Amino acid sequence: MKRAIQRLTFALSFIAASVVGGWWLGRLTSSLSFEMPLWLESTIKAGMRLAGATDPLDPEDIETFGLFALFFAYCIAVATVLAIALLLLRQHPGRRRQ
């Protein structure tokens, strides 16, 4: 039972760190001015049409979905970096000095 609680705590901490890291990267990126890539805008428009959105798509909705997509990508990137760091730390445990 103790092991299960430790694993759950670790998983929740990992997810929380990924979301917080993605939030800060998204906040940094959204403060910069940039144009949305054409492929992202086309994908969002196609997804909104498939979901049954009204014909004239609101540019603010497209921008909101684009920022959400970037936030999701940043969360995945932070989770990947954390997983690699954890893997490297587990493979090379600290050596004891004698």
C-alpha positions in Angstrom: 0.0 0.0 0.0 2.8 2.4 0.9 4.5 1.6 -2.5 1.2 2.4 -4.4 0.9 5.7 -2.6 4.5 6.6 -3.4 4.0 5.8 -7.1 0.7 7.8 -7.2 2.4 10.8 -5.5 5.3 10.5 -8.0 3.0 10.3 -11.0 0.9 13.3 -9.8 4.1 15.3 -9.1 5.4 14.5 -12.6 2.1 15.6 -14.2 2.0 18.7 -12.2 5.6 19.6 -13.1 4.8 19.0 -16.8 1.8 21.2 -16.7 3.5 24.0 -14.7 6.5 23.9 -17.1 4.2 23.9 -20.1 2.3 26.9 -18.6 5.4 28.9 -18.2 6.7 28.1 -21.7 3.3 29.0 -23.1 3.2 32.2 -21.1 6.6 33.2 -22.4 5.7 32.4 -26.0 2.3 34.1 -25.9 4.0 37.3 -24.7 6.0 37.4 -28.0 4.3 38.4 -31.2 4.3 35.8 -33.9 2.1 34.7 -36.7 0.3 31.4 -36.4 1.7 28.8 -38.9 -0.5 28.1 -41.8 -0.7 24.4 -41.2 -1.9 25.0 -37.6 -4.6 27.4 -38.7 -5.7 25.0 -41.4 -5.8 22.1 -38.9 -7.8 24.1 -36.4 -10.3 25.3 -39.1 -10.8 21.7 -40.3 -11.2 20.4 -36.7 -13.8 23.1 -36.0 -15.7 22.3 -39.1 -15.7 18.6 -38.2 -17.0 19.6 -34.8 -19.9 21.4 -36.3 -18.8 25.0 -35.8 -20.6 27.8 -37.6 -19.4 28.6 -41.1 -17.7 32.0 -40.5 -15.0 30.9 -38.1 -14.1 33.6 -35.5 -10.4 34.5 -35.6 -10.3 34.7 -31.8 -11.5 31.1 -31.5 -8.8 30.0 -33.9 -6.2 31.9 -31.9 -7.4 30.3 -28.6 -7.3 26.8 -30.1 -3.8 27.6 -31.4 -2.5 28.7 -28.0 -4.1 25.6 -26.4 -2.3 23.4 -29.0 1.0 25.1 -28.2 0.4 24.7 -24.5 -0.3 21.0 -25.0 2.8 20.6 -27.1 4.9 22.4 -24.4 3.5 20.1 -21.7 4.6 17.1 -23.7 8.0 18.6 -24.3 8.5 19.3 -20.6 7.4 15.8 -19.7 9.8 14.4 -22.2 12.7 16.4 -20.8 11.7 15.4 -17.3 11.5 11.7 -18.3 14.9 11.8 -19.9 16.4 13.5 -16.8 14.8 10.9 -14.5 16.1 8.1 -16.7 19.6 9.5 -16.6 19.5 10.0 -12.8 18.3 6.5 -12.3 21.1 5.0 -14.5 23.9 6.9 -12.8 23.3 6.7 -9.1 25.6 8.8 -6.9 28.8 7.0 -6.0 29.8 6.8 -2.4 33.1 8.2 -1.4 35.3 6.0 0.7 
